[in-house]
Amino acid sequence: MNQRKTIISSLIVCGGSLCLAAAASAAEEGGAGSAAGLAEVFKWINSAIVAGAVIWVFAKVLPPIFRSNAERISLAINKATAVKAEADQQLKDAEQRLARLAEEVRVLREEAQREGRTEAERIRALAKSDVEKVGHAAKAEIEAAERAARVELKALAARLAVSKAESLVVKQLTPEAQEALVTGFVKSLDRSPN
């Protein structure tokens, strides 16, 4: 508001100065030149009015434009400042994570080694258990095969014994020996009470 008053008062002073200058110029030239001098004064007054109107329009229109432009620039600066602060915070967080990364890698590596040892022990115990199971199964199978072989061997021995005994009996059992055996048997039946 003060700025407008200053501009208006400056225009009034300039316009008045121009009018006085034109009047002084016309007075010097004399009477014949007074009509031409008066026209010259009106030209200067007209120029001052046009210049005042242009200045008034600029004083009325330009400040809001400049103000809105300044506000846009200020908002852009504030926004850029906020974005920069956020980017700085993200950079700081990333640097902190990067600084902790070596420690995290070491911890993960130790944990992986510990898990690997535990898994290896579990696999060894499982393999040992499987070996024991296979050993027991093999032992049971061997014992079963041994029993079967013994039974088969006894059967073979019995067959061989029977076969050998049969061949001996056939060799030794002559018709006379048969007669004697039958006679002895019959006599034993006669002596028995039943």
Sequence and secondary structure as in RCSB ss.txt:
>XXXX:A:sequence
MNQRKTIISSLIVCGGSLCLAAAASAAEEGGAGSAAGLAEVFKWINSAIVAGAVIWVFAKVLPPIFRSNAERISL
AINKATAVKAEADQQLKDAEQRLARLAEEVRVLREEAQREGRTEAERIRALAKSDVEKVGHAAKAEIEAAERAAR
VELKALAARLAVSKAESLVVKQLTPEAQEALVTGFVKSLDRSPN
>XXXX:A:secstr
 HHHHHHHHHHHHHHHHHHHHHHHHHHHH SHHHHHHHHHHHHHHHHHHHHHHHHHHHHHHHHHHHHHHHHHHHH
HHHHHHHHHHHHHHHHHHHHHHHHHHHHHHHHHHHHHHHHHHHHHHHHHHHHHHHHHHHHHHHHHHHHHHHHHHH
HHHHHHHHHHHHHHHHHHHHHH  HHHHHHHHHHHHHHHHHS  
